[in-house]
Amino acid sequence: MAAGTVIPVHYHPCDEYVYVLDGIIETGGRQYTAGTFWTTPANAKNGPHQAITDVEIVTIRLGAIGVFER
């Protein structure tokens, strides 16, 4: 994600696991840096996510990702 990118609050019908490879990302009011990890249970509020710097993350979702809205 490029610095300044924002993903608004959303929900997934599956558990989500996120590992930060590089950069700084803020989600749910907390900042995460390279080497940190967070989880979000299925159907829980997810985000907003904001890339403070350019950030590279790995996201694993166990189950269907769900539908994206525009």
mmCIF file of the N, C-alpha and C atoms, coordinates in Angstrom:
data_MODEL
# 
_entry.id   MODEL 
# 
loop_
_atom_site.group_PDB 
_atom_site.id 
_atom_site.type_symbol 
_atom_site.label_atom_id 
_atom_site.label_alt_id 
_atom_site.label_comp_id 
_atom_site.label_asym_id 
_atom_site.label_entity_id 
_atom_site.label_seq_id 
_atom_site.pdbx_PDB_ins_code 
_atom_site.Cartn_x 
_atom_site.Cartn_y 
_atom_site.Cartn_z 
_atom_site.occupancy 
_atom_site.B_iso_or_equiv 
_atom_site.pdbx_formal_charge 
_atom_site.auth_seq_id 
_atom_site.auth_comp_id 
_atom_site.auth_asym_id 
_atom_site.auth_atom_id 
_atom_site.pdbx_PDB_model_num 
ATOM 1   N N  . MET A 1 1  ? 0.853   -1.172  0.000  1.00 0.00 ? 1  MET A N  1 
ATOM 2   C CA . MET A 1 1  ? 0.000   0.000   0.000  1.00 0.00 ? 1  MET A CA 1 
ATOM 3   C C  . MET A 1 1  ? 0.898   1.233   0.000  1.00 0.00 ? 1  MET A C  1 
ATOM 4   N N  . ALA A 1 2  ? 0.549   2.184   -0.826 1.00 0.00 ? 2  ALA A N  1 
ATOM 5   C CA . ALA A 1 2  ? 1.292   3.442   -0.864 1.00 0.00 ? 2  ALA A CA 1 
ATOM 6   C C  . ALA A 1 2  ? 0.930   4.294   0.350  1.00 0.00 ? 2  ALA A C  1 
ATOM 7   N N  . ALA A 1 3  ? 1.893   5.079   0.812  1.00 0.00 ? 3  ALA A N  1 
ATOM 8   C CA . ALA A 1 3  ? 1.646   5.979   1.944  1.00 0.00 ? 3  ALA A CA 1 
ATOM 9   C C  . ALA A 1 3  ? 0.408   6.814   1.670  1.00 0.00 ? 3  ALA A C  1 
ATOM 10  N N  . GLY A 1 4  ? -0.461  6.938   2.682  1.00 0.00 ? 4  GLY A N  1 
ATOM 11  C CA . GLY A 1 4  ? -1.674  7.725   2.559  1.00 0.00 ? 4  GLY A CA 1 
ATOM 12  C C  . GLY A 1 4  ? -2.898  6.930   2.128  1.00 0.00 ? 4  GLY A C  1 
ATOM 13  N N  . THR A 1 5  ? -2.695  5.692   1.660  1.00 0.00 ? 5  THR A N  1 
ATOM 14  C CA . THR A 1 5  ? -3.830  4.856   1.267  1.00 0.00 ? 5  THR A CA 1 
ATOM 15  C C  . THR A 1 5  ? -4.690  4.550   2.485  1.00 0.00 ? 5  THR A C  1 
ATOM 16  N N  . VAL A 1 6  ? -6.009  4.646   2.323  1.00 0.00 ? 6  VAL A N  1 
ATOM 17  C CA . VAL A 1 6  ? -6.941  4.335   3.405  1.00 0.00 ? 6  VAL A CA 1 
ATOM 18  C C  . VAL A 1 6  ? -7.950  3.303   2.910  1.00 0.00 ? 6  VAL A C  1 
ATOM 19  N N  . ILE A 1 7  ? -8.120  2.241   3.675  1.00 0.00 ? 7  ILE A N  1 
ATOM 20  C CA . ILE A 1 7  ? -9.168  1.253   3.428  1.00 0.00 ? 7  ILE A CA 1 
ATOM 21  C C  . ILE A 1 7  ? -10.193 1.466   4.536  1.00 0.00 ? 7  ILE A C  1 
ATOM 22  N N  . PRO A 1 8  ? -11.430 1.825   4.173  1.00 0.00 ? 8  PRO A N  1 
ATOM 23  C CA . PRO A 1 8  ? -12.433 2.131   5.196  1.00 0.00 ? 8  PRO A CA 1 
ATOM 24  C C  . PRO A 1 8  ? -12.846 0.898   6.002  1.00 0.00 ? 8  PRO A C  1 
ATOM 25  N N  . VAL A 1 9  ? -13.580 1.135   7.069  1.00 0.00 ? 9  VAL A N  1 
ATOM 26  C CA . VAL A 1 9  ? -14.095 0.058   7.916  1.00 0.00 ? 9  VAL A CA 1 
ATOM 27  C C  . VAL A 1 9  ? -14.856 -0.935  7.038  1.00 0.00 ? 9  VAL A C  1 
ATOM 28  N N  . HIS A 1 10 ? -14.616 -2.214  7.304  1.00 0.00 ? 10 HIS A N  1 
ATOM 29  C CA . HIS A 1 10 ? -15.279 -3.272  6.554  1.00 0.00 ? 10 HIS A CA 1 
ATOM 30  C C  . HIS A 1 10 ? -15.314 -4.531  7.417  1.00 0.00 ? 10 HIS A C  1 
ATOM 31  N N  . TYR A 1 11 ? -15.966 -5.554  6.905  1.00 0.00 ? 11 TYR A N  1 
ATOM 32  C CA . TYR A 1 11 ? -16.120 -6.828  7.622  1.00 0.00 ? 11 TYR A CA 1 
ATOM 33  C C  . TYR A 1 11 ? -15.823 -7.975  6.672  1.00 0.00 ? 11 TYR A C  1 
ATOM 34  N N  . HIS A 1 12 ? -15.304 -9.087  7.194  1.00 0.00 ? 12 HIS A N  1 
ATOM 35  C CA . HIS A 1 12 ? -15.090 -10.307 6.419  1.00 0.00 ? 12 HIS A CA 1 
ATOM 36  C C  . HIS A 1 12 ? -15.803 -11.449 7.134  1.00 0.00 ? 12 HIS A C  1 
ATOM 37  N N  . PRO A 1 13 ? -16.350 -12.398 6.376  1.00 0.00 ? 13 PRO A N  1 
ATOM 38  C CA . PRO A 1 13 ? -17.033 -13.527 7.002  1.00 0.00 ? 13 PRO A CA 1 
ATOM 39  C C  . PRO A 1 13 ? -16.063 -14.637 7.424  1.00 0.00 ? 13 PRO A C  1 
ATOM 40  N N  . CYS A 1 14 ? -14.789 -14.278 7.582  1.00 0.00 ? 14 CYS A N  1 
ATOM 41  C CA . CYS A 1 14 ? -13.783 -15.261 7.960  1.00 0.00 ? 14 CYS A CA 1 
ATOM 42  C C  . CYS A 1 14 ? -12.735 -14.592 8.853  1.00 0.00 ? 14 CYS A C  1 
ATOM 43  N N  . ASP A 1 15 ? -11.963 -15.402 9.574  1.00 0.00 ? 15 ASP A N  1 
ATOM 44  C CA . ASP A 1 15 ? -10.870 -14.868 10.385 1.00 0.00 ? 15 ASP A CA 1 
ATOM 45  C C  . ASP A 1 15 ? -9.783  -14.319 9.468  1.00 0.00 ? 15 ASP A C  1 
ATOM 46  N N  . GLU A 1 16 ? -9.105  -13.260 9.922  1.00 0.00 ? 16 GLU A N  1 
ATOM 47  C CA . GLU A 1 16 ? -8.047  -12.639 9.127  1.00 0.00 ? 16 GLU A CA 1 
ATOM 48  C C  . GLU A 1 16 ? -6.802  -12.501 9.983  1.00 0.00 ? 16 GLU A C  1 
ATOM 49  N N  . TYR A 1 17 ? -5.657  -12.798 9.379  1.00 0.00 ? 17 TYR A N  1 
ATOM 50  C CA . TYR A 1 17 ? -4.358  -12.718 10.046 1.00 0.00 ? 17 TYR A CA 1 
ATOM 51  C C  . TYR A 1 17 ? -3.460  -11.840 9.185  1.00 0.00 ? 17 TYR A C  1 
ATOM 52  N N  . VAL A 1 18 ? -2.834  -10.825 9.796  1.00 0.00 ? 18 VAL A N  1 
ATOM 53  C CA . VAL A 1 18 ? -2.027  -9.869  9.040  1.00 0.00 ? 18 VAL A CA 1 
ATOM 54  C C  . VAL A 1 18 ? -0.643  -9.745  9.666  1.00 0.00 ? 18 VAL A C  1 
ATOM 55  N N  . TYR A 1 19 ? 0.388   -9.825  8.814  1.00 0.00 ? 19 TYR A N  1 
ATOM 56  C CA . TYR A 1 19 ? 1.784   -9.657  9.241  1.00 0.00 ? 19 TYR A CA 1 
ATOM 57  C C  . TYR A 1 19 ? 2.375   -8.502  8.438  1.00 0.00 ? 19 TYR A C  1 
ATOM 58  N N  . VAL A 1 20 ? 3.005   -7.558  9.127  1.00 0.00 ? 20 VAL A N  1 
ATOM 59  C CA . VAL A 1 20 ? 3.598   -6.395  8.472  1.00 0.00 ? 20 VAL A CA 1 
ATOM 60  C C  . VAL A 1 20 ? 5.042   -6.730  8.090  1.00 0.00 ? 20 VAL A C  1 
ATOM 61  N N  . LEU A 1 21 ? 5.309   -6.726  6.789  1.00 0.00 ? 21 LEU A N  1 
ATOM 62  C CA . LEU A 1 21 ? 6.658   -6.998  6.290  1.00 0.00 ? 21 LEU A CA 1 
ATOM 63  C C  . LEU A 1 21 ? 7.529   -5.752  6.321  1.00 0.00 ? 21 LEU A C  1 
ATOM 64  N N  . ASP A 1 22 ? 6.926   -4.599  5.965  1.00 0.00 ? 22 ASP A N  1 
ATOM 65  C CA . ASP A 1 22 ? 7.715   -3.367  5.875  1.00 0.00 ? 22 ASP A CA 1 
ATOM 66  C C  . ASP A 1 22 ? 6.791   -2.170  6.019  1.00 0.00 ? 22 ASP A C  1 
ATOM 67  N N  . GLY A 1 23 ? 7.284   -1.120  6.652  1.00 0.00 ? 23 GLY A N  1 
ATOM 68  C CA . GLY A 1 23 ? 6.536   0.124   6.759  1.00 0.00 ? 23 GLY A CA 1 
ATOM 69  C C  . GLY A 1 23 ? 5.711   0.217   8.039  1.00 0.00 ? 23 GLY A C  1 
ATOM 70  N N  . ILE A 1 24 ? 4.822   1.227   8.042  1.00 0.00 ? 24 ILE A N  1 
ATOM 71  C CA . ILE A 1 24 ? 3.965   1.494   9.197  1.00 0.00 ? 24 ILE A CA 1 
ATOM 72  C C  . ILE A 1 24 ? 2.528   1.606   8.704  1.00 0.00 ? 24 ILE A C  1 
ATOM 73  N N  . ILE A 1 25 ? 1.634   0.855   9.340  1.00 0.00 ? 25 ILE A N  1 
ATOM 74  C CA . ILE A 1 25 ? 0.209   0.897   9.034  1.00 0.00 ? 25 ILE A CA 1 
ATOM 75  C C  . ILE A 1 25 ? -0.556  1.114   10.331 1.00 0.00 ? 25 ILE A C  1 
ATOM 76  N N  . GLU A 1 26 ? -1.613  1.896   10.240 1.00 0.00 ? 26 GLU A N  1 
ATOM 77  C CA . GLU A 1 26 ? -2.474  2.119   11.403 1.00 0.00 ? 26 GLU A CA 1 
ATOM 78  C C  . GLU A 1 26 ? -3.809  1.443   11.136 1.00 0.00 ? 26 GLU A C  1 
ATOM 79  N N  . THR A 1 27 ? -4.288  0.724   12.115 1.00 0.00 ? 27 THR A N  1 
ATOM 80  C CA . THR A 1 27 ? -5.594  0.087   12.004 1.00 0.00 ? 27 THR A CA 1 
ATOM 81  C C  . THR A 1 27 ? -6.273  0.108   13.363 1.00 0.00 ? 27 THR A C  1 
ATOM 82  N N  . GLY A 1 28 ? -7.521  0.491   13.357 1.00 0.00 ? 28 GLY A N  1 
ATOM 83  C CA . GLY A 1 28 ? -8.267  0.551   14.601 1.00 0.00 ? 28 GLY A CA 1 
ATOM 84  C C  . GLY A 1 28 ? -7.628  1.435   15.657 1.00 0.00 ? 28 GLY A C  1 
ATOM 85  N N  . GLY A 1 29 ? -6.925  2.494   15.211 1.00 0.00 ? 29 GLY A N  1 
ATOM 86  C CA . GLY A 1 29 ? -6.302  3.431   16.145 1.00 0.00 ? 29 GLY A CA 1 
ATOM 87  C C  . GLY A 1 29 ? -4.938  3.010   16.673 1.00 0.00 ? 29 GLY A C  1 
ATOM 88  N N  . ARG A 1 30 ? -4.418  1.866   16.214 1.00 0.00 ? 30 ARG A N  1 
ATOM 89  C CA . ARG A 1 30 ? -3.088  1.400   16.654 1.00 0.00 ? 30 ARG A CA 1 
ATOM 90  C C  . ARG A 1 30 ? -2.146  1.333   15.468 1.00 0.00 ? 30 ARG A C  1 
ATOM 91  N N  . GLN A 1 31 ? -0.878  1.658   15.705 1.00 0.00 ? 31 GLN A N  1 
ATOM 92  C CA . GLN A 1 31 ? 0.119   1.572   14.649 1.00 0.00 ? 31 GLN A CA 1 
ATOM 93  C C  . GLN A 1 31 ? 0.895   0.265   14.751 1.00 0.00 ? 31 GLN A C  1 
ATOM 94  N N  . TYR A 1 32 ? 1.143   -0.327  13.589 1.00 0.00 ? 32 TYR A N  1 
ATOM 95  C CA . TYR A 1 32 ? 1.910   -1.561  13.492 1.00 0.00 ? 32 TYR A CA 1 
ATOM 96  C C  . TYR A 1 32 ? 3.085   -1.330  12.559 1.00 0.00 ? 32 TYR A C  1 
ATOM 97  N N  . THR A 1 33 ? 4.255   -1.828  12.958 1.00 0.00 ? 33 THR A N  1 
ATOM 98  C CA . THR A 1 33 ? 5.477   -1.664  12.179 1.00 0.00 ? 33 THR A CA 1 
ATOM 99  C C  . THR A 1 33 ? 5.966   -3.033  11.707 1.00 0.00 ? 33 THR A C  1 
ATOM 100 N N  . ALA A 1 34 ? 6.999   -3.016  10.877 1.00 0.00 ? 34 ALA A N  1 
ATOM 101 C CA . ALA A 1 34 ? 7.555   -4.259  10.339 1.00 0.00 ? 34 ALA A CA 1 
ATOM 102 C C  . ALA A 1 34 ? 7.809   -5.253  11.467 1.00 0.00 ? 34 ALA A C  1 
ATOM 103 N N  . GLY A 1 35 ? 7.373   -6.502  11.230 1.00 0.00 ? 35 GLY A N  1 
ATOM 104 C CA . GLY A 1 35 ? 7.569   -7.555  12.208 1.00 0.00 ? 35 GLY A CA 1 
ATOM 105 C C  . GLY A 1 35 ? 6.407   -7.751  13.155 1.00 0.00 ? 35 GLY A C  1 
ATOM 106 N N  . THR A 1 36 ? 5.365   -6.916  13.054 1.00 0.00 ? 36 THR A N  1 
ATOM 107 C CA . THR A 1 36 ? 4.224   -7.082  13.955 1.00 0.00 ? 36 THR A CA 1 
ATOM 108 C C  . THR A 1 36 ? 3.084   -7.814  13.250 1.00 0.00 ? 36 THR A C  1 
ATOM 109 N N  . PHE A 1 37 ? 2.148   -8.288  14.058 1.00 0.00 ? 37 PHE A N  1 
ATOM 110 C CA . PHE A 1 37 ? 1.104   -9.191  13.602 1.00 0.00 ? 37 PHE A CA 1 
ATOM 111 C C  . PHE A 1 37 ? -0.190  -8.866  14.324 1.00 0.00 ? 37 PHE A C  1 
ATOM 112 N N  . TRP A 1 38 ? -1.325  -8.958  13.612 1.00 0.00 ? 38 TRP A N  1 
ATOM 113 C CA . TRP A 1 38 ? -2.607  -8.838  14.294 1.00 0.00 ? 38 TRP A CA 1 
ATOM 114 C C  . TRP A 1 38 ? -3.609  -9.793  13.664 1.00 0.00 ? 38 TRP A C  1 
ATOM 115 N N  . THR A 1 39 ? -4.655  -10.069 14.427 1.00 0.00 ? 39 THR A N  1 
ATOM 116 C CA . THR A 1 39 ? -5.737  -10.921 13.929 1.00 0.00 ? 39 THR A CA 1 
ATOM 117 C C  . THR A 1 39 ? -7.062  -10.186 14.108 1.00 0.00 ? 39 THR A C  1 
ATOM 118 N N  . THR A 1 40 ? -7.990  -10.503 13.230 1.00 0.00 ? 40 THR A N  1 
ATOM 119 C CA . THR A 1 40 ? -9.345  -9.982  13.340 1.00 0.00 ? 40 THR A CA 1 
ATOM 120 C C  . THR A 1 40 ? -10.293 -11.159 13.157 1.00 0.00 ? 40 THR A C  1 
ATOM 121 N N  . PRO A 1 41 ? -11.145 -11.434 14.142 1.00 0.00 ? 41 PRO A N  1 
ATOM 122 C CA . PRO A 1 41 ? -12.070 -12.557 14.009 1.00 0.00 ? 41 PRO A CA 1 
ATOM 123 C C  . PRO A 1 41 ? -13.138 -12.302 12.944 1.00 0.00 ? 41 PRO A C  1 
ATOM 124 N N  . ALA A 1 42 ? -13.712 -13.371 12.442 1.00 0.00 ? 42 ALA A N  1 
ATOM 125 C CA . ALA A 1 42 ? -14.778 -13.292 11.440 1.00 0.00 ? 42 ALA A CA 1 
ATOM 126 C C  . ALA A 1 42 ? -15.902 -12.377 11.926 1.00 0.00 ? 42 ALA A C  1 
ATOM 127 N N  . ASN A 1 43 ? -16.416 -11.591 10.986 1.00 0.00 ? 43 ASN A N  1 
ATOM 128 C CA . ASN A 1 43 ? -17.567 -10.710 11.214 1.00 0.00 ? 43 ASN A CA 1 
ATOM 129 C C  . ASN A 1 43 ? -17.311 -9.583  12.210 1.00 0.00 ? 43 ASN A C  1 
ATOM 130 N N  . ALA A 1 44 ? -16.057 -9.319  12.528 1.00 0.00 ? 44 ALA A N  1 
ATOM 131 C CA . ALA A 1 44 ? -15.698 -8.217  13.425 1.00 0.00 ? 44 ALA A CA 1 
ATOM 132 C C  . ALA A 1 44 ? -15.344 -6.980  12.593 1.00 0.00 ? 44 ALA A C  1 
ATOM 133 N N  . LYS A 1 45 ? -15.480 -5.816  13.203 1.00 0.00 ? 45 LYS A N  1 
ATOM 134 C CA . LYS A 1 45 ? -15.087 -4.563  12.547 1.00 0.00 ? 45 LYS A CA 1 
ATOM 135 C C  . LYS A 1 45 ? -13.613 -4.671  12.155 1.00 0.00 ? 45 LYS A C  1 
ATOM 136 N N  . ASN A 1 46 ? -13.308 -4.302  10.928 1.00 0.00 ? 46 ASN A N  1 
ATOM 137 C CA . ASN A 1 46 ? -11.963 -4.399  10.389 1.00 0.00 ? 46 ASN A CA 1 
ATOM 138 C C  . ASN A 1 46 ? -11.584 -3.035  9.827  1.00 0.00 ? 46 ASN A C  1 
ATOM 139 N N  . GLY A 1 47 ? -10.582 -2.374  10.444 1.00 0.00 ? 47 GLY A N  1 
ATOM 140 C CA . GLY A 1 47 ? -10.147 -1.082  9.947  1.00 0.00 ? 47 GLY A CA 1 
ATOM 141 C C  . GLY A 1 47 ? -10.738 0.070   10.755 1.00 0.00 ? 47 GLY A C  1 
ATOM 142 N N  . PRO A 1 48 ? -10.607 1.288   10.225 1.00 0.00 ? 48 PRO A N  1 
ATOM 143 C CA . PRO A 1 48 ? -9.987  1.585   8.950  1.00 0.00 ? 48 PRO A CA 1 
ATOM 144 C C  . PRO A 1 48 ? -8.485  1.324   8.985  1.00 0.00 ? 48 PRO A C  1 
ATOM 145 N N  . HIS A 1 49 ? -7.934  0.994   7.830  1.00 0.00 ? 49 HIS A N  1 
ATOM 146 C CA . HIS A 1 49 ? -6.497  0.784   7.682  1.00 0.00 ? 49 HIS A CA 1 
ATOM 147 C C  . HIS A 1 49 ? -5.927  1.996   6.956  1.00 0.00 ? 49 HIS A C  1 
ATOM 148 N N  . GLN A 1 50 ? -4.841  2.563   7.484  1.00 0.00 ? 50 GLN A N  1 
ATOM 149 C CA . GLN A 1 50 ? -4.187  3.688   6.811  1.00 0.00 ? 50 GLN A CA 1 
ATOM 150 C C  . GLN A 1 50 ? -2.695  3.430   6.749  1.00 0.00 ? 50 GLN A C  1 
ATOM 151 N N  . ALA A 1 51 ? -2.144  3.514   5.541  1.00 0.00 ? 51 ALA A N  1 
ATOM 152 C CA . ALA A 1 51 ? -0.706  3.362   5.355  1.00 0.00 ? 51 ALA A CA 1 
ATOM 153 C C  . ALA A 1 51 ? -0.039  4.677   5.754  1.00 0.00 ? 51 ALA A C  1 
ATOM 154 N N  . ILE A 1 52 ? 0.699   4.665   6.855  1.00 0.00 ? 52 ILE A N  1 
ATOM 155 C CA . ILE A 1 52 ? 1.406   5.859   7.323  1.00 0.00 ? 52 ILE A CA 1 
ATOM 156 C C  . ILE A 1 52 ? 2.622   6.104   6.431  1.00 0.00 ? 52 ILE A C  1 
ATOM 157 N N  . THR A 1 53 ? 3.333   5.040   6.107  1.00 0.00 ? 53 THR A N  1 
ATOM 158 C CA . THR A 1 53 ? 4.419   5.057   5.128  1.00 0.00 ? 53 THR A CA 1 
ATOM 159 C C  . THR A 1 53 ? 4.017   4.057   4.046  1.00 0.00 ? 53 THR A C  1 
ATOM 160 N N  . ASP A 1 54 ? 4.830   3.911   3.002  1.00 0.00 ? 54 ASP A N  1 
ATOM 161 C CA . ASP A 1 54 ? 4.608   2.786   2.104  1.00 0.00 ? 54 ASP A CA 1 
ATOM 162 C C  . ASP A 1 54 ? 4.686   1.544   2.977  1.00 0.00 ? 54 ASP A C  1 
ATOM 163 N N  . VAL A 1 55 ? 3.764   0.616   2.792  1.00 0.00 ? 55 VAL A N  1 
ATOM 164 C CA . VAL A 1 55 ? 3.704   -0.549  3.667  1.00 0.00 ? 55 VAL A CA 1 
ATOM 165 C C  . VAL A 1 55 ? 3.464   -1.802  2.838  1.00 0.00 ? 55 VAL A C  1 
ATOM 166 N N  . GLU A 1 56 ? 4.093   -2.880  3.280  1.00 0.00 ? 56 GLU A N  1 
ATOM 167 C CA . GLU A 1 56 ? 3.905   -4.185  2.647  1.00 0.00 ? 56 GLU A CA 1 
ATOM 168 C C  . GLU A 1 56 ? 3.424   -5.148  3.722  1.00 0.00 ? 56 GLU A C  1 
ATOM 169 N N  . ILE A 1 57 ? 2.286   -5.784  3.477  1.00 0.00 ? 57 ILE A N  1 
ATOM 170 C CA . ILE A 1 57 ? 1.710   -6.710  4.447  1.00 0.00 ? 57 ILE A CA 1 
ATOM 171 C C  . ILE A 1 57 ? 1.402   -8.043  3.765  1.00 0.00 ? 57 ILE A C  1 
ATOM 172 N N  . VAL A 1 58 ? 1.305   -9.083  4.578  1.00 0.00 ? 58 VAL A N  1 
ATOM 173 C CA . VAL A 1 58 ? 0.808   -10.384 4.127  1.00 0.00 ? 58 VAL A CA 1 
ATOM 174 C C  . VAL A 1 58 ? -0.494  -10.616 4.883  1.00 0.00 ? 58 VAL A C  1 
ATOM 175 N N  . THR A 1 59 ? -1.568  -10.911 4.149  1.00 0.00 ? 59 THR A N  1 
ATOM 176 C CA . THR A 1 59 ? -2.871  -11.145 4.761  1.00 0.00 ? 59 THR A CA 1 
ATOM 177 C C  . THR A 1 59 ? -3.332  -12.548 4.429  1.00 0.00 ? 59 THR A C  1 
ATOM 178 N N  . ILE A 1 60 ? -3.736  -13.277 5.451  1.00 0.00 ? 60 ILE A N  1 
ATOM 179 C CA . ILE A 1 60 ? -4.282  -14.623 5.264  1.00 0.00 ? 60 ILE A CA 1 
ATOM 180 C C  . ILE A 1 60 ? -5.691  -14.626 5.835  1.00 0.00 ? 60 ILE A C  1 
ATOM 181 N N  . ARG A 1 61 ? -6.637  -15.078 5.030  1.00 0.00 ? 61 ARG A N  1 
ATOM 182 C CA . ARG A 1 61 ? -8.020  -15.197 5.480  1.00 0.00 ? 61 ARG A CA 1 
ATOM 183 C C  . ARG A 1 61 ? -8.414  -16.662 5.398  1.00 0.00 ? 61 ARG A C  1 
ATOM 184 N N  . LEU A 1 62 ? -8.946  -17.189 6.478  1.00 0.00 ? 62 LEU A N  1 
ATOM 185 C CA . LEU A 1 62 ? -9.348  -18.585 6.515  1.00 0.00 ? 62 LEU A CA 1 
ATOM 186 C C  . LEU A 1 62 ? -10.831 -18.690 6.187  1.00 0.00 ? 62 LEU A C  1 
ATOM 187 N N  . GLY A 1 63 ? -11.140 -18.879 4.921  1.00 0.00 ? 63 GLY A N  1 
ATOM 188 C CA . GLY A 1 63 ? -12.516 -18.970 4.462  1.00 0.00 ? 63 GLY A CA 1 
ATOM 189 C C  . GLY A 1 63 ? -12.771 -17.980 3.349  1.00 0.00 ? 63 GLY A C  1 
ATOM 190 N N  . ALA A 1 64 ? -14.014 -17.893 2.948  1.00 0.00 ? 64 ALA A N  1 
ATOM 191 C CA . ALA A 1 64 ? -14.409 -16.970 1.869  1.00 0.00 ? 64 ALA A CA 1 
ATOM 192 C C  . ALA A 1 64 ? -14.128 -15.528 2.283  1.00 0.00 ? 64 ALA A C  1 
ATOM 193 N N  . ILE A 1 65 ? -13.662 -14.726 1.358  1.00 0.00 ? 65 ILE A N  1 
ATOM 194 C CA . ILE A 1 65 ? -13.302 -13.348 1.660  1.00 0.00 ? 65 ILE A CA 1 
ATOM 195 C C  . ILE A 1 65 ? -14.529 -12.457 1.808  1.00 0.00 ? 65 ILE A C  1 
ATOM 196 N N  . GLY A 1 66 ? -15.606 -12.764 1.119  1.00 0.00 ? 66 GLY A N  1 
ATOM 197 C CA . GLY A 1 66 ? -16.792 -11.923 1.183  1.00 0.00 ? 66 GLY A CA 1 
ATOM 198 C C  . GLY A 1 66 ? -16.883 -11.016 -0.023 1.00 0.00 ? 66 GLY A C  1 
ATOM 199 N N  . VAL A 1 67 ? -17.865 -10.143 -0.022 1.00 0.00 ? 67 VAL A N  1 
ATOM 200 C CA . VAL A 1 67 ? -18.138 -9.275  -1.157 1.00 0.00 ? 67 VAL A CA 1 
ATOM 201 C C  . VAL A 1 67 ? -17.599 -7.876  -0.871 1.00 0.00 ? 67 VAL A C  1 
ATOM 202 N N  . PHE A 1 68 ? -16.904 -7.288  -1.846 1.00 0.00 ? 68 PHE A N  1 
ATOM 203 C CA . PHE A 1 68 ? -16.429 -5.912  -1.699 1.00 0.00 ? 68 PHE A CA 1 
ATOM 204 C C  . PHE A 1 68 ? -17.504 -4.964  -2.191 1.00 0.00 ? 68 PHE A C  1 
ATOM 205 N N  . GLU A 1 69 ? -17.718 -3.888  -1.472 1.00 0.00 ? 69 GLU A N  1 
ATOM 206 C CA . GLU A 1 69 ? -18.697 -2.862  -1.867 1.00 0.00 ? 69 GLU A CA 1 
ATOM 207 C C  . GLU A 1 69 ? -17.949 -1.654  -2.383 1.00 0.00 ? 69 GLU A C  1 
ATOM 208 N N  . ARG A 1 70 ? -18.575 -0.923  -3.264 1.00 0.00 ? 70 ARG A N  1 
ATOM 209 C CA . ARG A 1 70 ? -17.973 0.318   -3.771 1.00 0.00 ? 70 ARG A CA 1 
ATOM 210 C C  . ARG A 1 70 ? -18.649 1.503   -3.156 1.00 0.00 ? 70 ARG A C  1 
# 
